[in-house]
Amino acid sequence: MTLRMLFLWMLATVLPLTVSAGDLPTPERGPVLRIQGSNTIGAALGPALVEGMMREQGLLKVHREVPDKANEQRIVGETVQGHRVEVEVAAHGSSTGFKALKIASADLAASSRPIKDSERADLEPLGDLKSPAAEQVIAIDGLAIILHPHNPLKQLDTVQLARIFSGEAKTWEALGGTGGTIHLYARDDQSGTYDTFKELVLSPHGKTLSTNAKRFESSEQLSDAVSLDPQGIGFIGLPYVRQAKAVAIVDGDSQAMLPLNSLIATEDYPLSRRLFFYLPPNGKNPWAQALVKFAQSNKGQAIVAANGFIAQTVQAMAVTPNALMPEGYQALSRHAQRLTVNFRFEEGSATLDNKARQDLSRVLDYIKQHDKTNRQVTLAGFGDAKSDPARADLLSKLRAMAVRRELVKSGVVFREIRGFGAEMPVAANSGDEGRIKNRRVEVWVY
C-alpha cells in the first residue's frame, strides 16, 4: 500500500464525512440532498439540473436510477476517490414538497406555484420561505390548453375555460366547435399545475373543477391521453404539449396569445407561471445551496431551455407595431427592441418582487455587455385600471422610476422613462393575480 492510499484509508475510517465533491461534504451513507415536490419540475428538469450541478462539482459517472416507486428518481455520481454520491428526487406534486420540509424528509421543495400563506406560516420555524434567498425562481413555464390535433378551435378565453372545466359548457358545439360531449383531463390535487390553473382560471370566476375530469399525477400521461381523444381538452406545462395541439388564450381585454417563448419569458401570456425552488433559510444544506446557485447560472438556465422551459437569460426581441398599441408604444416598437424580461412588484407594493431582484443583475449584465449604459435604454411602466386614468398613468411611471433607481446605482443613464397607465393589459383586472401581472415595467434598448 502506498503512502497516499494509506492516508486515504485512514481518512475514510476516521472521519464521518470522508470525501468531498468540490468543497461539499459527502456522508458515508444516505443521500446528500433530498428534493420533493412538483412533478412538472421533478420529472425531468430537476434531475437534469442535479446532473449539471454534480458534473460542475467534479463528480464522475453521473447517471439516473429509477426505483420501483412511480415519479421518483435517484441521481448518482462518484467522486474521484470512488465514493458514491446520491440525490433523491420525488415528484408527487408541489404541496408534497412543503409537507416534506415540515417533517424534515426533504432539504429542498420544488414547486410550480408560489408558496401559499398557510404553508409559509406552517414552515415559519424554518425561516421566512418568501425571503429573497429562500424563494428562487428557476424557470418560467406556460400552462398550455391542449386539444386533440384535429380539433378546429384556435382560441379560448379564460371565461370559456372556467365554464368548460367546471362542467357548465358540456359540448364542443356550445363553443362554436364540433365533436359532441367535452372530455376533461386535469392534473391531480397535489399538483402545482392544478393549483396554478385553479388560481388563474377557476377561482376568479367562482368555479371549481368538475368531478367528471380524469385526473393524472403524470404530465406526460395526461398529454398523451388528450392527443388520442378527439373530444378531449386538458391543461399542462409547456414542455408536455407533445403530440397535442395548444390553443391561443385571451384574458379580459388582452390580445389572444399562443404559449410562445417570448410571451412566456415576459410573463405576458395569460397562463404563464414561475417555477420555484424553496430553500429553508435555517436548513443550510450545502448541496441545496449549490443546486440553487447552479440553477441560476448561465449553465443552469441553458439546461432549463434544453428541457423545454423558458430560461431567464435576457435577450432583445423585435416587436411588430400594430394599431391596438398606443402611439408612443408604436414608436418604441419601430426604433427599439424589447428585452425578454418584465419587472413586477410585490402585491400592493412598489417593491420589486424576488424574481425582479434577480433580474436586475441579468438586465444590468446585458446592458453592459452590449455597451448600452449611456442613454440607450428606455423603461416603460404599466398598471391596472383606476377610476382616475391620470392616477394610473402616474403609478405606471412611478413603477418605472423604481426600476430606474436600482439600475442608476450601477451607472446606467436612461434615454427615457415612460408611463402607459392601464393601456395594453396582459390579464383581466378583475382579480388580484391579473392586476399584479398588469403592474409591470418593460425594458427597451436602442
Secondary structure, 3 states (H helix, E strand, C coil): CCHHHHHHHHHHHHCCEEEEECCEEEECCCCCEEEEECHHHHCCHHHHHHHHHHHHCCCEEEEEECCCCCCEEEEEEECCCCCEEEEEEECCCHHHHHHHHHCCCCCEEEECCCCCHHHHHHCHHHCCCCCCCCEEEEEEEEEEEEECCCCCCCEEEHHHHHHHHHCCCCEHHHHCCCCCECEEEEECCCCHHHHHHHHHHHHHHCCCCCCCCEEECCHHHHHHHHHCCCCEEEEEEHHHCCCCEECEEECCCCCCECCCHHHHHCCCCCCEEEEEEECCCCCCCHHHHHHHHHHHCHHHHHHHHHCCCECCCCCEECCCCCCCCCHHHHHHHHHCEEEEEEEEECCCCCCECHHHHHHHHHHHHHHHHCCCCECCEEEEEECCCCCCHHHHHHHHHHHHHHHHHHHHCCCCECCEEEECCCCCCCCCCCCHHHHHHHCEEEEEEC
